[in-house]
Amino acid sequence: MCGIVGYVGNENAASILIDGLSKLEYRGYDSAGIAVQDNRDEQGKLEVIKAKGRLQALREMTDNGSTVKGCCGIGHTRWATHGEPSVVNAHPHVSKDKKIAVVHNGIIENYKEIKEYLQKKGYIFVSETDTEVLAHLLDYYYQGNPLEAITKVLGRVRGSYALGILFQENPGVLYAVRKDSPLIIGKSEQGNFIASDVPAILKYTKTVCYIEDREIAEITADTIQFYDEDQEEIQKEFKTVEWDAKAAEKEGFEHFMLKEIYEQPKAVADTISPRIKDGKIVIEELEMSDEEIQNISRIQMVACGSAYHVCVCAKYVLEELTRIPVDVDLASEFRYRNPLLTENTLVVIVSQSGETADSLAALREAQKRGYKVLGIVNVVGSSIAREADSVFYTWAGPEISVATTKAYSTQLAAVYLIGLLFGKVRGVLADEEYESYIQELEVLPEKIQHILNEKERIQWLANKYSHARDVFFIGRGLDYAISLEGSLKLKEISYIHSEAYAAGELKHGTISLIEDGVLVIGAATQPNLFEKEISNLVEVRSRGASVLGLTSYGNYSMEDIADFTVYVPRTKDVFATSLAVIPLQLLSYYISVAKGLDVDKPRNLAKSVTVE
């Protein structure tokens, strides 16, 4: 989950690297470092500067990069996997003579084997990381030809990697290679770039190329050449990223998370609107005929984290709208249980980044078994987008905060659109019902905005409950799905212990944990389950819990049970999750702020999980 950036051009590299790393700090913030080729030195000496902790420490050491001279360099912000956060374990790592510098995102699975081999050859290791073996292995194979050394290393290591490499003997040249970890190449008139993610270089260029596994890029200020693992030159196509550079800035908001919460009406509208034409759902990018849709016998949803919660929601929504059976799997478990997929199963992989390691592995496993895979992703050109048989892009724009908000909401919108299209094609939805759903779908952004306009009550509740120690989220049906996401949001940015349960399961053990001082948040947006949810809230209230109710306008009987009630606008039952999630996002955000925590960069977490 680490962040990589590299630059070679006409400008001061260190300043650009630190600026780029600031856009990637969501990928890891245990340490940061840069290696810059000193253009004042005739031999192209590599100057390496590293600091433990947040990027700010590196900023201060280098006066925002101004004290480090050179026009070619690589940078890294670390999420620790092997070795504790420290200066010695920070990247870049260098060879024994400090003539080769490497930054790495990923995990080298056989690093111990390689380390032992190199130690026998006289190499001395100073860090606890798996990455250091790459620097020494490059040195071991280097005989004056960087490409040859890199390809030999690729043949030796196992695992995932995105690498930025500098060779002192090749001044002004930056090398990049990847396997199962994201890496993009950017070009501009001021120079050329590498980065783990688009926001790092969006300020400088929107022209990017996505390299495939085991492809190598050789980059100078004026040229970019690509090679395969046989060192044969290959041609690659550059694309234009449509994201606005301002989208990766806070633009006056205190935190990216709050900004992204407020961007949800636009993001949802941007995802929905292009797919509604003349009152009908049209999703050309699915590349599926009516006959193919009619023949689907089962849908297998696979994802991690918040995207998994979207899939749980999708089970209820898609089965209701399409009458197709839906299974949901955690991507980290999917390929290890030898899944049984029936004929005509559509596998759907959901991922904001399109680079989530477990989700990508699940995609490849499904394709290996001969199944069609649909990717629902946000990042254009990402690995899942490129490898899936078809892709549905959510138009959320860059999401910087570790805790997802707008990406989650746009993924839900994607599920609704797919559900309505499939339901109509399969004859489940009559014309009048279909049209009614579409009309309500089109006004969802307005209803989300309405909730945001009334955030003050949520803020007040957050201050009241910021000292809670244990919080339980309960709901039934789709309200259970939203409880999962609400619980995750709270725990990941406030560090409050929270759990989500299907309300009917309380009596099967969980209710033993309910006592004075426990907060229970009860979601009740589904009319057919409202009374049962109320009964569950009565149960926990009688055992001393404080109750916060979340329901739709009109369900005022919640006031008789709950200590406090939050209302959302009414909508179609299957769309209710899109509205109910907004107060839960705000509640988690304001609790984190009240506790004085770093909202955008919660401890031990990173945005894109690109390692298993």
KARABEL-V477628 format. One record per pair of residues at least 6 apart in sequence whose ideal C-beta (glycine too) atoms are under 6 Angstrom apart, sorted by the first residue. I is the first residue (numbers start at 0). J is the second residue. Records with the same first field share a line. If there is no record, write none. Layout:
I=J, J
This chain:
0=26, 27, 78, 605, 607, 608, 609
1=26, 27, 77, 78, 104
2=23, 26, 76, 195
3=75, 102, 104, 161, 163, 195
4=16, 19, 20, 74, 194, 199
5=73, 163, 173, 193
6=12, 15, 190, 192
7=71, 173, 190, 191, 218, 219, 220
8=70, 189, 190, 220
9=189, 190
10=189
12=35, 69, 70, 71, 72
13=33, 35, 61, 64, 67
14=64
16=33, 72, 74
17=64
19=199
20=31, 54, 74, 76
21=54
22=198, 199, 247
23=76, 195, 199
24=54, 76
25=399, 401, 606
26=605, 606
27=76, 77, 78, 605
28=53, 600
29=77, 79, 84
30=51, 77, 84, 89
31=50, 54, 57, 76
32=49, 75, 89, 90, 91
33=48, 72, 74
34=45, 47, 72, 73, 91, 100, 165
35=46, 67, 69, 72
36=43, 45, 69, 71, 170
37=44, 46, 68, 69
38=69, 70
39=68
43=167, 170
45=100, 167
47=91
49=86, 89
50=56, 57, 60
51=84, 85, 86
61=67
71=171
73=91, 102, 163, 165
75=90, 102
77=89, 90
78=605
80=106
81=128, 129
82=88, 126, 127, 128
87=125, 126
88=126, 127, 128
90=102
91=100, 101, 102
92=101, 130, 131, 134
93=100, 134
94=134, 138
98=167
99=134, 137, 138, 166
100=165
101=133, 134, 164
102=163
103=130, 160, 162
104=161, 180, 195
105=159, 160, 180
106=158, 159, 610
107=129, 156, 158
108=157, 158
109=157
110=129, 132
113=132
114=132
117=135
122=135
124=131
136=152
137=148, 152
140=148, 151
141=148
145=166, 169, 174
146=230
149=215
150=228, 230
153=213, 228
159=179, 180
160=178, 180
161=177, 180, 182
162=176
163=175, 193
164=174
171=219
172=219
173=218
174=217
175=193, 216
176=215
177=210
178=212, 213
180=609
181=195, 354
183=194, 207, 209
184=193, 208, 216
185=192, 200, 204, 207
186=206, 223
187=203, 204
190=220
191=218, 223
192=200
194=200
197=240
198=247, 397
201=244, 247
202=244
205=239, 240
206=237, 239
207=240
208=235, 237
209=380
210=216
213=228
214=225
215=226
216=225
217=224
225=233, 235
226=232
227=233
242=396, 397
246=396, 397
247=397
249=258
252=258
254=598, 599
255=399, 400, 599
256=400, 402, 588, 598, 599
259=398, 400, 404, 405
260=404, 584
262=405
263=405, 408, 447
264=444, 447, 448
266=395, 405, 409
267=408, 412, 443, 444
268=444
269=394
270=393, 394, 409, 412
271=412
274=280, 282, 416
280=416, 419, 420
282=420
285=389
286=389
289=424
292=421, 424
293=425
294=343
295=323, 343, 345
296=341, 343
297=324, 341, 344
298=323, 325, 345
299=326, 344, 346
300=310, 313, 327, 347
301=328, 330, 333, 348, 361
302=310, 330, 349
303=330, 355, 357, 358
305=403, 407
306=349, 350
307=329
308=483, 484
309=349, 410, 411
310=327, 349
311=327, 480
312=480, 576
313=414
314=325, 327
315=477
316=414, 418, 573
317=325, 418
318=325
319=573
320=418, 422
321=418, 421, 422, 425, 427
322=427
330=357, 358, 361
331=357
333=361
334=360, 361, 364
340=370
344=370
345=371
346=365, 370, 372
347=373
348=358, 362, 374, 383
349=375, 410
350=358, 376, 383
351=377, 403, 406
352=378, 607
353=376, 378, 381, 382, 383, 384
354=381, 382, 607, 609
355=608
356=609, 610, 611
359=382, 383
362=372, 383, 386
365=372
366=372
371=388
372=387, 388
373=389
374=383, 384, 387, 390
375=391, 410, 413
376=383, 384
377=393, 395, 406
384=390
391=413
393=409, 410, 413
395=405, 406, 409
398=406
400=599
401=601, 604, 606
402=488, 491, 492
404=584
411=577
415=440
419=436
422=428
423=433
439=570, 571
443=577
446=568, 578
447=581
449=568
450=567, 581
454=585
457=582, 585, 586
458=589
460=563
461=586, 589, 590, 593
462=593
464=518
465=590, 593, 594
467=495, 518
469=496, 517
470=495, 497, 518
471=498, 519
472=482, 485, 486, 499, 520
473=500, 502, 521
474=482, 502, 522
475=502, 528, 532
476=525, 528
477=525, 576
478=522, 524, 525
479=501
481=522, 576, 579, 580
482=499, 522
483=499
484=580
485=583
486=497, 499
488=584, 587
489=495, 497, 587
490=497
491=601
492=587, 591, 598, 601
493=590, 591
500=509
502=532, 535
505=535
513=539, 542, 544
514=543
515=543
517=544
518=545
519=539, 544, 546
520=547
521=532, 536, 548
522=549, 579
523=529, 532, 550
524=551, 575, 579
525=572
533=560
536=546, 560
537=560
540=546
545=562
546=561, 562
547=563
548=557, 561, 564
549=565, 579
550=557
551=567, 569
552=566, 569
557=564
558=564
565=582
567=578, 579
570=578
591=598
